[in-house]
Amino acid sequence: MIYQSTRNDSLQASSAQAILDGMARDGGLYSPASLDGLAFDWRSLLPLSTQEMATKILTVLLPSFSEAEMAALVRQAYAGKFETEELTPTVSVGDDTLLELFRGPTSAFKDVALSMLPLLMTAAREKCGVDDDILILTATSGDTGKAAMEGFRNVPGTRILVFYPHGGVSPVQQAQMATQDGDNVCVCAVRGNFDDAQTGVKNIFAAVEQEELLAGKGVRLSSANSINIGRLAPQVVYYFKAYADLVRAGRIAPGEGVDFVVPTGNFGDILAGYFAKALGLPVGKLVCASNANHILTDFLRTGVYDRNRPFYKTISPSMDILVSSNLERLLFLLSRDADLVARLMKSLSETGAYQVPAALKQRLDELFFAACCDDEGAKRAIGTVWRQYGYLMDTHTAVAYDAAQQYKAACPDHRPVVILSTASPYKFPAAVLEALGEAPGPDEFAAMERLAAVTKVPMPKNLQGLRERLVRHRDVIEPGEMLSYVLDKAVGQEG
Ligand SMILES: *Cc1c(COP(=O)(O)O)cnc(C)c1O
């Protein structure tokens, strides 16, 4: 399978090259030219372990790698890193099934993909015969940064530089990142919100490419954000895993449809669900759940994407995003029209808005349902689910839970519902405590202890003792300083 830029049919790459580059030279994202013909015998995957499923699915999506190579990468990526061998367990909560994606090394769903990406990246580097070091540049709304640094820490031939919005991540997320060890990691706060950081990173890619700023320096850029297809592909696997669990539990017969509800920010997770459907998995509706920054809800309902609106800081910060990068891949895959996508993205960057053609809007209606939930609604959901079922959700999962109930009320003929659970409640302890009707305490670390005392839900190991860990990264810069910061770090660490 060949990858191409979402904005230009003639800009093509192998899957290994696409992973190595992170994004296409013209500012577009690498996407399969088409997902048609990729459908394979998903039934044969149902009895397999999660790792075996991952090997099969990733070999289809990233054919630069043989099945044997992929099996070795998958084994290395996940061995001993997650709380359970099945990686992503499912749990019944009332009528719904929650797919727990946060049982990895940093307690966020991004661990699933970011355990895999560094191995794909170094294998791709070898395949493409590249000697340069890879400098991973990443903007994070909180969870990607930590998971990416943990994944790339001390991986030979790679360095990683993470930018996060100053004051725009939770104190636990901030502490997780600031205390990161590893010889090849660096993290820096940017005075602005996530979109400023993400735009800054995209601009650095463009500037480095156009002005050849790193030529001859023995280092090249790539991305660990979900704009990298190597980040997206591993996320397809857990849709199959959840489906297999439902079959195994007798909740569905093989072939029956399942609806998935996805707490959405950059649209990577839910796009992986669309890929799963294209591979043949009986995915019914994909329910896109947003918080108060509900630009995607508005878009899916009206066909108009308009980022000219206030930006809210919510208790689900990893979804505080107004420019959802992966939507571009969906628009391309549904329209197969790179010129259209290029026009829409130009309009987005010039006016902050675009409207999709009617035919495309109709495809969106068939595939998606959209709902949003503000902080009050999310807290209510956390409290209700705790009291009714004794299950503790994080603030992002709570948005999806609420959206799931909205969806079921609006569509009585819905299928069995799987809600993607994306973070441990201990990453957002003050908000979760408040939702339980408890005082949050003097700071987030006290809140973590209090949450453990009140609920008796075990605290993930990686979050224990966070307060005592050594702070290693303190830099704060303006968005305008990001490029020079990168060049300093890229050149400064040379050799
Ligand atoms: C990143 C993240 C999301 C959003 O996922 P996208 O792929 O960006 O849509 C949701 N919840 C949590 C906890 C996250 O870290």
PDBQT file of the ligand as one rigid body, heavy atoms in Angstrom, charges set to zero:
ROOT
HETATM    1  C1  LIG A 501      -5.301  12.557  23.546  1.00  0.00    +0.000 C 
HETATM    2  C2  LIG A 501      -6.438  12.213  24.425  1.00  0.00    +0.000 A 
HETATM    3  C3  LIG A 501      -7.753  12.193  23.937  1.00  0.00    +0.000 A 
HETATM    4  C4  LIG A 501      -8.100  12.594  22.521  1.00  0.00    +0.000 C 
HETATM    5  O1  LIG A 501      -7.603  11.708  21.554  1.00  0.00    +0.000 OA
HETATM    6  P1  LIG A 501      -7.414  12.211  20.045  1.00  0.00    +0.000 P 
HETATM    7  O2  LIG A 501      -6.792  11.091  19.324  1.00  0.00    +0.000 OA
HETATM    8  O3  LIG A 501      -6.510  13.406  20.141  1.00  0.00    +0.000 OA
HETATM    9  O4  LIG A 501      -8.759  12.578  19.541  1.00  0.00    +0.000 OA
HETATM   10  C5  LIG A 501      -8.764  11.806  24.804  1.00  0.00    +0.000 A 
HETATM   11  N1  LIG A 501      -8.507  11.493  26.085  1.00  0.00    +0.000 NA
HETATM   12  C6  LIG A 501      -7.256  11.505  26.585  1.00  0.00    +0.000 A 
HETATM   13  C7  LIG A 501      -7.036  11.168  28.025  1.00  0.00    +0.000 C 
HETATM   14  C8  LIG A 501      -6.184  11.861  25.783  1.00  0.00    +0.000 A 
HETATM   15  O5  LIG A 501      -4.946  11.871  26.293  1.00  0.00    +0.000 OA
ENDROOT
TORSDOF 0
